[in-house]
Amino acid sequence: MNLKERFLNMTRKPKGFLGTLMLNRMNGRHAKLADWSMGIYQGNPAEILDIGCGGGRNLSALLHRYPDARGTGVDYAPLSVRMTKAKNRGAVFAGRCRVVEGNAMSLPLPDDAFDLVTAIETVYFWTTIEQGFREVYRVLRPGGTFMIVNELDGRNGTGDEYVKIIKRMRTYTGEDLEAALKYAGFPRVRVIHHNNMLWMCVMAGKI
Ligand SMILES: C[S@@+](CC[C@H](N)C(=O)[O-])C[C@H]1O[C@@H](n2cnc3c(N)ncnc32)[C@H](O)[C@@H]1O
């Protein structure tokens, strides 16, 4: 694997020097995508969970947008946990934010605990999305919202160049995600495509 390929593989589970570079890059590169999706969500959450929190920028933006909310970040990469804590150190110190190491396949979090769960640029790497979505359903409060945000909408082979390089990465269309969400128990699903970009936001509600 050449250096460029090794660097791109750091999106899946960042570690070491290249992982630190990648997390800093993603904090910048995903900001507009994440902010676009946050503008679509209309609720006023008290408890927010960001799964695959990476470099922590999106959790920080959510805490800024909802100043009365408390935020939790979860990621299976210890480096992402450390960087999210560092990025949100003020909120962590104030008791508004906690960051835990854990896998989306088996979230180390209680049932019915969150009003809003976000998964930004991460479901491509989950072993089984149906299992991950069942876990999100479990931790969401009744009436809560799950938001999946992808910069690649999986249509017409978008993202194939990354899938070839990044191990065990998969892209999904809105239809794929909707079917998996319904299978996992979500009764209401909305797929929103950006007007000019390949960006996609999928919102699912728990009864
Ligand atoms: C491409 S990065 C995106 C980070 C951040 N959400 C953003 O938008 O910048 C993917 C993140 O998801 C995490 N991740 C991937 N699969 C995961 C899983 N099954 N459980 C928890 N975290 C996961 C990776 O460790 C990485 O930090």
The ligand as an ORCA input file, in Angstrom:
! r2SCAN-3c Opt
* xyz 0 1
  C     -14.454      9.231      8.050
  S     -14.324      9.437      9.809
  C     -15.586     10.693     10.112
  C     -15.376     11.423     11.405
  C     -16.395     12.529     11.695
  N     -17.721     11.989     11.894
  C     -16.400     13.551     10.598
  O     -17.413     13.700      9.912
  O     -15.364     14.207     10.400
  C     -15.099      7.955     10.401
  C     -15.041      7.803     11.912
  O     -15.930      6.751     12.281
  C     -15.289      5.883     13.177
  N     -15.908      4.548     13.055
  C     -15.933      3.756     11.967
  N     -16.620      2.633     12.219
  C     -17.041      2.709     13.503
  C     -17.797      1.850     14.350
  N     -18.239      0.665     13.927
  N     -18.057      2.248     15.606
  C     -17.584      3.447     16.058
  N     -16.855      4.298     15.316
  C     -16.593      3.946     14.044
  C     -13.810      5.935     12.762
  O     -12.947      5.525     13.797
  C     -13.650      7.405     12.402
  O     -13.285      8.193     13.516
*
